[in-house]
Amino acid sequence: MRLLLMSDTHLPKRAKELPAQLLTELPLADVVIHAGDWVDTATLDLLEARSRRLVGVHGNNDGPALRARLPEVARLELDGLRLGVVHETGAAQGREARCAQRFPDLDVLVFGHSHIPWDTTTDTGLRLLNPGSPTDRRRQPHCTYMTAWVTDGRLGEVRLHRLPPRS
């Protein structure tokens, strides 16, 4: 099962549209995951229309229309893998311990907010993934997103994709 992970699209404030490379990935994914800060409902509508299955949460920059359609935390099971999605996890320092305590029933937690790609595993075995942002790199060298595979209830081959600079 192929996953496509993204967060912090901030459309249309940080970019006018999603990158073509990311849009090309949509039909290849069995599950598309967005970890919040959509900003506009048009992006949610687009991903719902083009994704086989979309799982998303709202972020701190998402207004009432998005909050009415998206939860703060999403939980799902994919082929036995227990996965969660949330926008904010707090400061980088102490993140692993906080998330392991808050989400003891998960195998993987996808989060956003910082726009900084992140891939670590806690002492309890919880895998933490932040795909960065495909539209707003902030202080990062590239805009990014992630793909991953779920096979036999396990997460495998997590890949960070760097996007070319916007013209």
N, CA and C atoms as a LAMMPS dump frame, in Angstrom:
ITEM: TIMESTEP
0
ITEM: NUMBER OF ATOMS
501
ITEM: BOX BOUNDS ff ff ff
-5.0000000000000000e+02 5.0000000000000000e+02
-5.0000000000000000e+02 5.0000000000000000e+02
-5.0000000000000000e+02 5.0000000000000000e+02
ITEM: ATOMS id mol type element x y z
1 1 1 N 0.847 -1.167 0
2 1 2 C 0 0 0
3 1 3 C 0.898 1.237 0
4 2 1 N 0.695 2.104 -0.978
5 2 2 C 1.534 3.296 -1.12
6 2 3 C 0.868 4.496 -0.439
7 3 1 N 1.642 5.219 0.376
8 3 2 C 1.17 6.413 1.062
9 3 3 C 1.84 7.65 0.475
10 4 1 N 1.103 8.737 0.425
11 4 2 C 1.624 10.049 0.049
12 4 3 C 1.36 10.973 1.227
13 5 1 N 2.424 11.547 1.794
14 5 2 C 2.333 12.377 2.992
15 5 3 C 2.682 13.817 2.671
16 6 1 N 1.838 14.728 3.13
17 6 2 C 2.112 16.158 2.955
18 6 3 C 1.539 16.926 4.129
19 7 1 N 1.96 18.169 4.243
20 7 2 C 1.443 19.048 5.285
21 7 3 C 1.704 20.492 4.886
22 8 1 N 1.056 21.402 5.575
23 8 2 C 1.366 22.831 5.469
24 8 3 C 1.394 23.347 4.036
25 9 1 N 0.299 23.108 3.308
26 9 2 C 0.226 23.585 1.934
27 9 3 C -0.048 25.089 1.862
28 10 1 N -0.758 25.641 2.828
29 10 2 C -0.958 27.095 2.942
30 10 3 C -1.383 27.755 1.641
31 11 1 N -2.285 27.104 0.896
32 11 2 C -2.746 27.711 -0.354
33 11 3 C -3.938 28.619 -0.086
34 12 1 N -4.05 29.73 -0.759
35 12 2 C -3.153 30.277 -1.783
36 12 3 C -2.175 31.309 -1.249
37 13 1 N -1.926 31.312 0.054
38 13 2 C -1.057 32.34 0.637
39 13 3 C 0.425 32.127 0.338
40 14 1 N 0.916 30.894 0.45
41 14 2 C 2.347 30.626 0.259
42 14 3 C 2.681 30.19 -1.166
43 15 1 N 1.68 29.722 -1.881
44 15 2 C 1.824 29.331 -3.286
45 15 3 C 0.435 29.409 -3.899
46 16 1 N 0.389 29.501 -5.205
47 16 2 C -0.903 29.598 -5.895
48 16 3 C -1.532 28.232 -6.137
49 17 1 N -0.679 27.189 -6.241
50 17 2 C -1.191 25.844 -6.516
51 17 3 C -0.208 24.8 -6.004
52 18 1 N -0.667 23.574 -5.92
53 18 2 C 0.206 22.474 -5.531
54 18 3 C 1.18 22.191 -6.668
55 19 1 N 2.406 21.79 -6.359
56 19 2 C 3.388 21.481 -7.407
57 19 3 C 2.925 20.336 -8.303
58 20 1 N 3.258 20.428 -9.577
59 20 2 C 2.865 19.407 -10.558
60 20 3 C 3.363 18.022 -10.151
61 21 1 N 4.583 17.944 -9.63
62 21 2 C 5.138 16.646 -9.213
63 21 3 C 4.277 15.996 -8.141
64 22 1 N 3.795 16.788 -7.216
65 22 2 C 2.935 16.268 -6.151
66 22 3 C 1.588 15.82 -6.724
67 23 1 N 1.032 16.596 -7.624
68 23 2 C -0.241 16.224 -8.246
69 23 3 C -0.107 14.929 -9.042
70 24 1 N 1.049 14.709 -9.65
71 24 2 C 1.308 13.465 -10.382
72 24 3 C 1.316 12.266 -9.451
73 25 1 N 1.731 12.463 -8.214
74 25 2 C 1.793 11.385 -7.219
75 25 3 C 0.4 10.964 -6.718
76 26 1 N -0.574 11.862 -6.773
77 26 2 C -1.89 11.578 -6.187
78 26 3 C -2.518 10.269 -6.666
79 27 1 N -2.616 10.021 -7.979
80 27 2 C -3.273 8.775 -8.398
81 27 3 C -2.442 7.52 -8.132
82 28 1 N -1.164 7.687 -7.798
83 28 2 C -0.305 6.546 -7.501
84 28 3 C -0.459 6.07 -6.06
85 29 1 N -1.023 6.921 -5.217
86 29 2 C -1.134 6.617 -3.785
87 29 3 C -2.447 5.918 -3.465
88 30 1 N -2.365 4.919 -2.614
89 30 2 C -3.562 4.277 -2.089
90 30 3 C -4.203 5.148 -1.016
91 31 1 N -3.356 5.845 -0.244
92 31 2 C -3.833 6.743 0.808
93 31 3 C -3.007 8.019 0.763
94 32 1 N -3.699 9.162 0.72
95 32 2 C -3.064 10.475 0.794
96 32 3 C -3.317 11.02 2.185
97 33 1 N -2.253 11.491 2.832
98 33 2 C -2.348 12.011 4.197
99 33 3 C -1.886 13.464 4.194
100 34 1 N -2.715 14.34 4.778
101 34 2 C -2.386 15.765 4.892
102 34 3 C -2.464 16.124 6.372
103 35 1 N -1.346 16.616 6.924
104 35 2 C -1.247 16.892 8.36
105 35 3 C -1.535 18.348 8.721
106 36 1 N -2.461 18.97 8.013
107 36 2 C -2.971 20.266 8.447
108 36 3 C -2.297 21.498 7.875
109 37 1 N -2.933 22.635 8.126
110 37 2 C -2.622 23.943 7.549
111 37 3 C -2.825 23.926 6.039
112 38 1 N -4.062 23.619 5.673
113 38 2 C -4.514 23.674 4.284
114 38 3 C -4.703 25.127 3.883
115 39 1 N -5.358 25.885 4.75
116 39 2 C -5.744 27.289 4.652
117 39 3 C -6.996 27.497 3.8
118 40 1 N -7.116 26.824 2.659
119 40 2 C -8.323 26.993 1.844
120 40 3 C -9.05 25.662 1.641
121 41 1 N -10.352 25.743 1.495
122 41 2 C -11.138 24.529 1.272
123 41 3 C -10.958 23.98 -0.139
124 42 1 N -10.521 24.811 -1.085
125 42 2 C -10.322 24.344 -2.463
126 42 3 C -9.264 23.242 -2.514
127 43 1 N -8.238 23.33 -1.684
128 43 2 C -7.207 22.284 -1.655
129 43 3 C -7.785 20.982 -1.114
130 44 1 N -8.592 21.071 -0.078
131 44 2 C -9.262 19.881 0.456
132 44 3 C -10.166 19.268 -0.616
133 45 1 N -10.935 20.098 -1.302
134 45 2 C -11.813 19.599 -2.369
135 45 3 C -11.009 18.914 -3.476
136 46 1 N -9.898 19.509 -3.874
137 46 2 C -9.046 18.944 -4.919
138 46 3 C -8.5 17.58 -4.505
139 47 1 N -7.963 17.489 -3.282
140 47 2 C -7.394 16.214 -2.827
141 47 3 C -8.475 15.157 -2.641
142 48 1 N -9.646 15.559 -2.172
143 48 2 C -10.745 14.589 -2.057
144 48 3 C -11.135 14.044 -3.434
145 49 1 N -11.159 14.91 -4.426
146 49 2 C -11.567 14.5 -5.77
147 49 3 C -10.528 13.613 -6.462
148 50 1 N -9.247 13.835 -6.173
149 50 2 C -8.185 13.136 -6.904
150 50 3 C -7.533 11.984 -6.146
151 51 1 N -7.927 11.78 -4.899
152 51 2 C -7.309 10.734 -4.082
153 51 3 C -8.217 9.523 -3.974
154 52 1 N -7.617 8.337 -3.952
155 52 2 C -8.408 7.122 -3.689
156 52 3 C -8.977 7.175 -2.284
157 53 1 N -8.123 7.576 -1.34
158 53 2 C -8.53 7.735 0.056
159 53 3 C -7.724 8.886 0.625
160 54 1 N -8.401 9.84 1.252
161 54 2 C -7.753 11.002 1.842
162 54 3 C -7.986 10.992 3.345
163 55 1 N -6.907 11.19 4.096
164 55 2 C -6.984 11.333 5.546
165 55 3 C -6.321 12.656 5.884
166 56 1 N -7.047 13.538 6.537
167 56 2 C -6.487 14.844 6.87
168 56 3 C -6.958 15.327 8.216
169 57 1 N -6.228 16.316 8.727
170 57 2 C -6.57 16.986 9.978
171 57 3 C -6.465 18.489 9.749
172 58 1 N -7.062 19.257 10.652
173 58 2 C -6.924 20.711 10.539
174 58 3 C -5.71 21.168 11.322
175 59 1 N -5.18 22.317 10.918
176 59 2 C -4.033 22.91 11.586
177 59 3 C -4.385 24.252 12.199
178 60 1 N -3.398 24.881 12.796
179 60 2 C -3.624 26.144 13.491
180 60 3 C -4.008 27.29 12.556
181 61 1 N -3.697 27.212 11.27
182 61 2 C -4.049 28.259 10.312
183 61 3 C -5.346 27.963 9.56
184 62 1 N -6.037 26.911 9.92
185 62 2 C -7.26 26.521 9.233
186 62 3 C -8.487 27.095 9.95
187 63 1 N -9.328 27.754 9.172
188 63 2 C -10.493 28.423 9.724
189 63 3 C -11.673 27.498 9.957
190 64 1 N -12.817 28.086 10.299
191 64 2 C -14.007 27.312 10.659
192 64 3 C -14.491 26.343 9.577
193 65 1 N -14.395 26.72 8.315
194 65 2 C -14.882 25.837 7.246
195 65 3 C -14.085 24.538 7.198
196 66 1 N -12.766 24.633 7.36
197 66 2 C -11.93 23.425 7.365
198 66 3 C -12.09 22.645 8.668
199 67 1 N -12.184 23.355 9.77
200 67 2 C -12.361 22.687 11.069
201 67 3 C -13.682 21.924 11.136
202 68 1 N -14.679 22.394 10.397
203 68 2 C -15.964 21.698 10.365
204 68 3 C -15.867 20.376 9.595
205 69 1 N -14.898 20.268 8.685
206 69 2 C -14.778 19.081 7.842
207 69 3 C -13.658 18.128 8.261
208 70 1 N -12.747 18.609 9.112
209 70 2 C -11.562 17.817 9.464
210 70 3 C -11.383 17.731 10.972
211 71 1 N -10.931 16.583 11.47
212 71 2 C -10.679 16.456 12.915
213 71 3 C -9.327 17.063 13.303
214 72 1 N -9.109 17.207 14.588
215 72 2 C -7.792 17.646 15.092
216 72 3 C -6.796 16.492 15.033
217 73 1 N -7.279 15.278 15.303
218 73 2 C -6.461 14.066 15.263
219 73 3 C -7.219 13.016 14.458
220 74 1 N -6.514 12.358 13.563
221 74 2 C -7.11 11.248 12.805
222 74 3 C -6.35 9.974 13.15
223 75 1 N -7.077 8.87 13.245
224 75 2 C -6.482 7.561 13.506
225 75 3 C -7.04 6.573 12.496
226 76 1 N -6.165 5.722 11.971
227 76 2 C -6.608 4.714 11.022
228 76 3 C -5.699 3.508 11.12
229 77 1 N -6.214 2.389 10.646
230 77 2 C -5.417 1.171 10.582
231 77 3 C -5.27 0.798 9.115
232 78 1 N -4.027 0.598 8.701
233 78 2 C -3.718 0.245 7.323
234 78 3 C -3.001 -1.096 7.318
235 79 1 N -3.704 -2.124 6.931
236 79 2 C -3.116 -3.464 6.855
237 79 3 C -2.465 -3.867 8.184
238 80 1 N -3.085 -3.432 9.293
239 80 2 C -2.564 -3.752 10.618
240 80 3 C -1.662 -2.691 11.21
241 81 1 N -1.214 -1.724 10.426
242 81 2 C -0.378 -0.621 10.918
243 81 3 C -1.287 0.434 11.539
244 82 1 N -1.007 0.79 12.786
245 82 2 C -1.805 1.798 13.495
246 82 3 C -1.166 3.164 13.278
247 83 1 N -1.857 4.013 12.511
248 83 2 C -1.3 5.294 12.105
249 83 3 C -2.173 6.425 12.612
250 84 1 N -1.532 7.501 13.03
251 84 2 C -2.241 8.698 13.466
252 84 3 C -1.723 9.913 12.731
253 85 1 N -2.561 10.949 12.679
254 85 2 C -2.2 12.21 12.036
255 85 3 C -2.621 13.338 12.961
256 86 1 N -1.724 14.302 13.157
257 86 2 C -1.993 15.48 13.973
258 86 3 C -1.167 16.618 13.386
259 87 1 N -1.584 17.848 13.608
260 87 2 C -0.806 18.958 13.054
261 87 3 C 0.375 19.315 13.957
262 88 1 N 0.098 19.626 15.202
263 88 2 C 1.145 20.131 16.096
264 88 3 C 1.585 19.09 17.125
265 89 1 N 2.891 19.03 17.356
266 89 2 C 3.441 18.15 18.386
267 89 3 C 4.319 18.911 19.378
268 90 1 N 4.416 20.224 19.225
269 90 2 C 5.237 21.019 20.131
270 90 3 C 6.677 21.129 19.665
271 91 1 N 7.508 21.639 20.547
272 91 2 C 8.922 21.89 20.234
273 91 3 C 9.656 20.601 19.897
274 92 1 N 10.709 20.727 19.097
275 92 2 C 11.512 19.559 18.707
276 92 3 C 12.116 18.883 19.932
277 93 1 N 12.604 19.679 20.881
278 93 2 C 13.188 19.107 22.089
279 93 3 C 12.094 18.422 22.906
280 94 1 N 12.271 17.158 23.162
281 94 2 C 11.316 16.382 23.941
282 94 3 C 10.154 15.816 23.13
283 95 1 N 10.173 16.016 21.802
284 95 2 C 9.058 15.567 20.954
285 95 3 C 8.813 14.067 21.068
286 96 1 N 9.873 13.273 21.01
287 96 2 C 9.703 11.812 21.048
288 96 3 C 8.992 11.372 22.316
289 97 1 N 9.424 11.871 23.456
290 97 2 C 8.812 11.468 24.73
291 97 3 C 7.359 11.922 24.813
292 98 1 N 7.082 13.174 24.394
293 98 2 C 5.7 13.68 24.437
294 98 3 C 4.776 12.851 23.548
295 99 1 N 5.238 12.57 22.337
296 99 2 C 4.381 11.833 21.398
297 99 3 C 4.186 10.383 21.835
298 100 1 N 5.235 9.77 22.355
299 100 2 C 5.105 8.394 22.841
300 100 3 C 4.091 8.318 23.979
301 101 1 N 4.072 9.347 24.832
302 101 2 C 3.126 9.368 25.94
303 101 3 C 1.706 9.671 25.459
304 102 1 N 1.578 10.599 24.519
305 102 2 C 0.251 11.005 24.042
306 102 3 C -0.388 9.961 23.117
307 103 1 N 0.451 9.221 22.371
308 103 2 C -0.059 8.275 21.374
309 103 3 C 0.516 6.873 21.59
310 104 1 N 0.273 6.27 22.754
311 104 2 C 0.869 4.957 23.046
312 104 3 C 0.291 3.82 22.189
313 105 1 N -0.848 4.059 21.562
314 105 2 C -1.526 3.02 20.787
315 105 3 C -1.188 3.061 19.295
316 106 1 N -0.232 3.915 18.887
317 106 2 C 0.106 4.059 17.468
318 106 3 C 1.464 3.447 17.139
319 107 1 N 1.604 3.062 15.87
320 107 2 C 2.9 2.636 15.328
321 107 3 C 3.596 3.782 14.612
322 108 1 N 2.799 4.665 13.981
323 108 2 C 3.322 5.788 13.199
324 108 3 C 2.465 7.014 13.481
325 109 1 N 3.118 8.167 13.631
326 109 2 C 2.424 9.442 13.769
327 109 3 C 2.963 10.392 12.71
328 110 1 N 2.068 10.886 11.852
329 110 2 C 2.419 11.891 10.849
330 110 3 C 1.988 13.241 11.402
331 111 1 N 2.887 14.22 11.361
332 111 2 C 2.579 15.542 11.889
333 111 3 C 3.134 16.617 10.968
334 112 1 N 2.778 17.858 11.234
335 112 2 C 3.222 18.981 10.42
336 112 3 C 3.659 20.138 11.285
337 113 1 N 3.23 21.341 10.904
338 113 2 C 3.395 22.597 11.607
339 113 3 C 4.756 23.259 11.405
340 114 1 N 5.85 22.572 11.561
341 114 2 C 7.166 23.209 11.525
342 114 3 C 7.697 23.447 10.117
343 115 1 N 7.177 22.736 9.131
344 115 2 C 7.673 22.747 7.747
345 115 3 C 9.064 22.108 7.649
346 116 1 N 9.488 21.459 8.696
347 116 2 C 10.815 20.828 8.742
348 116 3 C 10.644 19.318 8.652
349 117 1 N 11.186 18.693 7.62
350 117 2 C 11.085 17.224 7.53
351 117 3 C 11.673 16.56 8.776
352 118 1 N 11.021 15.473 9.203
353 118 2 C 11.416 14.803 10.441
354 118 3 C 11.139 13.318 10.291
355 119 1 N 12.069 12.499 10.727
356 119 2 C 11.881 11.046 10.705
357 119 3 C 12.691 10.455 11.839
358 120 1 N 12.014 10.154 12.937
359 120 2 C 12.666 9.533 14.085
360 120 3 C 11.767 8.442 14.643
361 121 1 N 12.338 7.639 15.524
362 121 2 C 11.59 6.594 16.21
363 121 3 C 11.822 6.76 17.704
364 122 1 N 10.738 6.718 18.465
365 122 2 C 10.832 6.886 19.915
366 122 3 C 11.348 5.599 20.563
367 123 1 N 11.66 5.683 21.845
368 123 2 C 12.101 4.508 22.608
369 123 3 C 11.029 3.424 22.646
370 124 1 N 9.768 3.832 22.481
371 124 2 C 8.664 2.862 22.511
372 124 3 C 8.392 2.254 21.136
373 125 1 N 9.108 2.737 20.11
374 125 2 C 8.924 2.209 18.755
375 125 3 C 7.999 3.028 17.879
376 126 1 N 7.451 4.121 18.395
377 126 2 C 6.586 4.994 17.606
378 126 3 C 7.429 5.753 16.578
379 127 1 N 7.071 5.624 15.304
380 127 2 C 7.776 6.331 14.226
381 127 3 C 7.102 7.679 14.026
382 128 1 N 7.893 8.754 14.047
383 128 2 C 7.399 10.113 13.872
384 128 3 C 7.851 10.634 12.517
385 129 1 N 6.881 11.079 11.699
386 129 2 C 7.185 11.565 10.354
387 129 3 C 6.562 12.935 10.124
388 130 1 N 7.371 13.872 9.697
389 130 2 C 6.883 15.161 9.231
390 130 3 C 7.372 15.314 7.797
391 131 1 N 6.446 15.413 6.829
392 131 2 C 6.855 15.5 5.433
393 131 3 C 7.353 16.869 5.006
394 132 1 N 7.381 17.846 5.908
395 132 2 C 7.724 19.203 5.513
396 132 3 C 6.566 19.829 4.755
397 133 1 N 6.855 20.791 3.903
398 133 2 C 5.817 21.465 3.126
399 133 3 C 6.166 21.445 1.642
400 134 1 N 5.2 21.116 0.786
401 134 2 C 5.465 21.133 -0.651
402 134 3 C 5.382 22.531 -1.267
403 135 1 N 4.982 23.526 -0.471
404 135 2 C 4.761 24.866 -1.017
405 135 3 C 5.458 25.986 -0.256
406 136 1 N 5.914 25.734 0.97
407 136 2 C 6.511 26.789 1.795
408 136 3 C 7.694 26.218 2.566
409 137 1 N 8.878 26.369 2.001
410 137 2 C 10.069 25.742 2.58
411 137 3 C 10.577 26.456 3.833
412 138 1 N 10.107 27.652 4.067
413 138 2 C 10.601 28.473 5.182
414 138 3 C 12.117 28.515 5.173
415 139 1 N 12.755 28.043 6.218
416 139 2 C 14.22 28.09 6.293
417 139 3 C 14.878 26.814 5.78
418 140 1 N 14.112 25.952 5.152
419 140 2 C 14.65 24.7 4.613
420 140 3 C 15.184 24.929 3.198
421 141 1 N 16.117 24.1 2.745
422 141 2 C 16.644 24.296 1.386
423 141 3 C 15.662 23.947 0.276
424 142 1 N 14.663 23.093 0.57
425 142 2 C 13.722 22.648 -0.454
426 142 3 C 12.316 22.519 0.127
427 143 1 N 11.328 22.658 -0.729
428 143 2 C 9.976 22.23 -0.393
429 143 3 C 9.973 20.705 -0.495
430 144 1 N 9.177 20.038 0.34
431 144 2 C 9.243 18.576 0.403
432 144 3 C 7.882 17.934 0.643
433 145 1 N 7.832 16.633 0.375
434 145 2 C 6.743 15.746 0.756
435 145 3 C 7.353 14.362 0.912
436 146 1 N 6.591 13.401 1.406
437 146 2 C 7.092 12.036 1.605
438 146 3 C 6.187 11.026 0.928
439 147 1 N 6.786 9.893 0.574
440 147 2 C 6.025 8.705 0.201
441 147 3 C 6.514 7.571 1.1
442 148 1 N 5.648 6.589 1.278
443 148 2 C 6.006 5.431 2.106
444 148 3 C 5.17 4.247 1.654
445 149 1 N 5.609 3.072 2.051
446 149 2 C 4.897 1.827 1.751
447 149 3 C 4.496 1.15 3.043
448 150 1 N 3.309 0.559 3.048
449 150 2 C 2.87 -0.291 4.149
450 150 3 C 2.737 -1.697 3.575
451 151 1 N 3.456 -2.64 4.183
452 151 2 C 3.417 -4.035 3.751
453 151 3 C 3.318 -4.928 4.979
454 152 1 N 2.33 -5.795 4.99
455 152 2 C 2.134 -6.735 6.097
456 152 3 C 2.129 -6.033 7.451
457 153 1 N 1.448 -4.892 7.521
458 153 2 C 1.312 -4.182 8.791
459 153 3 C 2.538 -3.435 9.25
460 154 1 N 3.508 -3.271 8.356
461 154 2 C 4.741 -2.555 8.725
462 154 3 C 5.001 -1.42 7.756
463 155 1 N 5.573 -0.351 8.303
464 155 2 C 5.959 0.784 7.478
465 155 3 C 7.335 0.513 6.894
466 156 1 N 7.445 0.676 5.577
467 156 2 C 8.731 0.472 4.922
468 156 3 C 8.982 1.535 3.884
469 157 1 N 10.192 1.653 3.469
470 157 2 C 10.65 2.581 2.44
471 157 3 C 9.981 3.947 2.53
472 158 1 N 10.342 4.7 3.558
473 158 2 C 9.911 6.088 3.679
474 158 3 C 10.901 6.92 2.878
475 159 1 N 10.376 7.735 1.984
476 159 2 C 11.247 8.53 1.113
477 159 3 C 10.838 9.999 1.161
478 160 1 N 11.815 10.869 1.412
479 160 2 C 11.602 12.314 1.379
480 160 3 C 11.88 12.793 -0.041
481 161 1 N 10.913 13.499 -0.619
482 161 2 C 11.056 14.024 -1.982
483 161 3 C 11.292 15.527 -1.903
484 162 1 N 12.352 15.978 -2.555
485 162 2 C 12.65 17.417 -2.628
486 162 3 C 12.103 17.951 -3.948
487 163 1 N 11.397 19.046 -3.857
488 163 2 C 10.8 19.653 -5.042
489 163 3 C 11.725 20.722 -5.617
490 164 1 N 11.71 20.891 -6.928
491 164 2 C 12.524 21.953 -7.527
492 164 3 C 11.99 23.32 -7.138
493 165 1 N 12.837 24.329 -7.162
494 165 2 C 12.36 25.687 -6.839
495 165 3 C 11.238 26.098 -7.789
496 166 1 N 10.297 26.87 -7.253
497 166 2 C 9.201 27.378 -8.09
498 166 3 C 9.738 28.451 -9.004
499 167 1 N 9.185 28.489 -10.201
500 167 2 C 9.623 29.533 -11.137
501 167 3 C 8.772 30.781 -11
